[in-house]
Amino acid sequence: IPIFTAMFVGTLTKSVNTFNDLGSYNEQLAELNQGCFWSSVMMSTMVYYVAYRSDPTMLVNNRAPLEQIYRNLDNFNHLNQKLIQTFLSSKDREIDPFLVDILKTNVCRYLDESSKAKCEGLSGNQNMGLLSLNTDYYTTLVNGAATLTSNMTLVEAIQAFWGLLEKLTDTMHVMEEIYLIMMGHVLENFESTVESSRSNEVIFIVVIFVAVIGYTVFLYLKPLKDFQRVDIGRRKILKIIPVGILQENKALKFYLMQDFKNEIDDIKNS
């Protein structure tokens, strides 16, 4: 019983840890997906605003384009805090050095040559993590939104927007690629955890099966054999007790009738 209890507790603990790890990876993927979404939706909303600023009936997500721009900016402004909480401040899991390096140190070196050149141009050939890139992108968007929403004509707004477009496009391209790299890395960890868990479960099942078979064989070879010898010895002892003692001793008679009830029923039925 202690052995089986220990195996059950070990299996349960491992399964709970695996579920926690998979839940953690799912949370990371959700945050990265949100980051990729908010970084790409910003510019499209601004384009929509510039294109339809003269038509107040046009909406974005059932809101006025200008309202949606500031709503997107607010969501994007909280992105870095969520990334820090998810990837850099976790107490329940080991912090991944690969993701830490991308977030804090140098995001450009993980990109392909084309994207790397754009990234280095954005950072001025200085080391820049994704958190810094997000902050720089947010600042550019805020300044751009302030410019576009000032009192200017449609032509002036379009000209101002084209001035921001090249930098915003390069930043969007770099951020989209790096978010996909991070999501791919997290997915690899997810799949590795699943495979490891599957292998461990197979091992646990084999160990438990072998333990059950071994314990069954042990019960047959040792305790059951001992019980059988004890029972045979007890029967031999009872055979030498005189019939008179059995008839006069009611307690012994009651014991024998209860203990050998099946044998008595078989004799009556034969």
N, C-alpha and C positions, 0 to 999 in steps of 0.2 A: 504493500500500500504506500509506504513512503517513496518508493522508487517511482511508481506510477504518478503519485501526486507531484513529485519533483519534475517529471517529464511534462505533465500537463501545465504546471506553472511556467516552466521554461518555454514551452510552445506558445502559451498565451502571451507571455511577456514579449517574445519576439514578434508575434503578430501585431500586438499593440504598437510596438516601436515602428514596425513597417508601415502601418496605417498612418501613424503620425508623420513619418518621412514623406509618404506619398501626399498627404494633405499639405505638407509644407511646400512640396514641389508644385502642387496645384495652385497654391497661393502665389508663389513666385511667377508662374506662368500667367496668372490673371493680372498681376501688377505690370508685367512686361507687355502684355497685350494692351492694357490700358495706356501705357506710355507710348507705344507705337501708334495707337489710335489718336490720342490727343496731339501728338506731334505732327500728324499728317492732316488732321481735320482743321487745324488752325488756319492754314493758308487758304484752303478751299472756301472757308466761311468768309474770309476777307475778300477773296475774288468775287464771291457771290454778292457781297455788300457793294463793292465798287461797280459791278455790272448792273445792279438793280437798285442803286441808291435813289434813283429818281422815281421808283415805283413803290410806294409804301404798302402795297397789297402783297408783295412777295415776301414769303416767310422761309425761315430755316428751322427745321424741327418745331414748326408751329409757333415760332417766335420771330420778332423783327430781327433782321440780320445783325444790326448793331448790338442788340441785347444778347444775341447768341455769341457774338465775338467776345464780349466781356465775360460771359458765362464760361466759354472755352478757356479764356485766359485764367479765370479763377481756378478751374479744374487743373490746368497745366501747372499753375503756381504751386499746387500741393503735391505734384508728382515726385519731386526730389525727396520730400519728407517721407512719402510712402516707400520709395526705393530704399532709403536709409533704414527704415524700420524693418523692411522685409529682408534685406540682404546684409546689412552691416550691424544691426542691433539685436540680432536673434540670440536668445539665451537657451533655446530649446534644441538647437541644432548647430552643427559645426559650420563656421563661416567659410564659404568657398573662396580661396585666394584668387582664382581666375576671374570671378565676377567682381571681387574687390578691386583688382587691378584695372578692369574696364571702367568701373564707376569712379575711381579716385585718381588713377595715375595717368594712363596713356591709352586712350581709346583708339587712336589712329593706327597703331601697329597691328591691330587685328583685322584690318580691312584689306580688300584687294587693292591693286596699284592705283586704279582710277579713283576709287573712293578715298584711298589714303592721301592722294594728292589734294583732293578737295578738303579733307579733314585738316591736313597740315596748313592749308591756306586759311581756313577758318580760325585756327588756333595760333597763326603766326609762327608756325614751326616750333611751338612750345608744347610741352606735355600737357594734355588736357583730358580729364576723365569725363565720363558721360554726365555726371552731376554738373560739372562746370559748363559743359556744352548745353545742357538743358537751361541753365541759368542765363547763358549768353543768348540762346534762342528766345527765351521768354522776354528778355530785355528788348531785343530787336522787335519782337511782336508788339510789345506795349508801345514802343516809340512809333512803330508803323501804324498801329491803331489810332494813336493820338493824332498823327499826321493826317490820316485818311478821314477822320471824323471832324477835322477842323473846318472852318468856313472856306471851302474852296470849290471851284467848279468841278464838273465831272471830268473834264479834260485834265485839269490840274491833279485831280485825285488819281487818274489813270497814270499820269506821268510819275507821280510820287510812288505809286505802287510798283511800277516797272523798275524804279530805282532800288526797291527792296527785293524784287523778285529773284534776282540772281543769287543773293546771299541766302534767302529763305529756301530756295530750291536746293542749293548745295547742302545746307544744313539738314533739310528734310531727307535727302538721299542718304546722307551719312547716318542719321539717327535711325532711319528705317532698317538699314543694313546691320547696324550694331545691335538693335533690339532683336532682330532675327537670329543673330549669332548667339546672343544670350539665351533666347528661347530654345535654340537648338541644343545648347549646352545643358540647360535644365532638363530638357526632354531626354537627353542621354543619361543623366543621373536618374531620372524617373524609371527609364527602361532597365537600367542596371540594377536598381533596387528591386524592381519586379522580378527580374531573372534570379537575383540572389535569394529573394523570398521564396520563389518557386523551388529552387534547389534545396533550400533549407527545409521546406515543407516535405519534400520527397524523403529527405534524410530522416526527418522526425517520424514520418509514417513507417519507414523501414525499421527504424530503431524500436518503435512501439510494437510493431508486428513481431519482431524477433523477441522482444521482451515478453510479450504475451505467450508466444509459443514456448519459449524457455521456461516461463513460470508454470505453464500447463504441464510440461514434461516433468518439471521438478515436483509438482503436486502429485503427479501419478507415481513417480519413482520413490518418493520419500514419505510425505505425510500420509497419503492414502494407503501405501503399503504398511506403514506403522499402525494405522487405525485398523487395517484388516487383521494384522497379527494380534492386536489387543482384543479385537472382537472374538477372534478364534480362541484366544486364551481364556476370555471370560466365559465363553460357552463351555469350554472343557472343565472349568472350575464348577460351573453350575451342574454339570452332569454327575459330579461325585457327591453333590449334596443329597442327603437322604430325603425320600419322599415325605416322610413324617414331618420333617422340619418345614418343608414347603407348605404342608397342609396346616400346621399349627401356627406358623408365623405369617399373620395376615399382611404385615407391612412388606415382607419379602414377596409374598404371593401377589400383592398389588403391583409391586415394582416389576415383577416378571411379566404380569399380564399387560402392563403398559409398554414395557420395553420390547416384548416379543409379540405385540398385537398383530403385526402383519403375518408372522409365521402361524399364529393361532387361526387367523382368518383363512389362510391357505389350507390348513389342515381341515377346517370345517367345510370348506368348499370342495375338497377333493373326494 
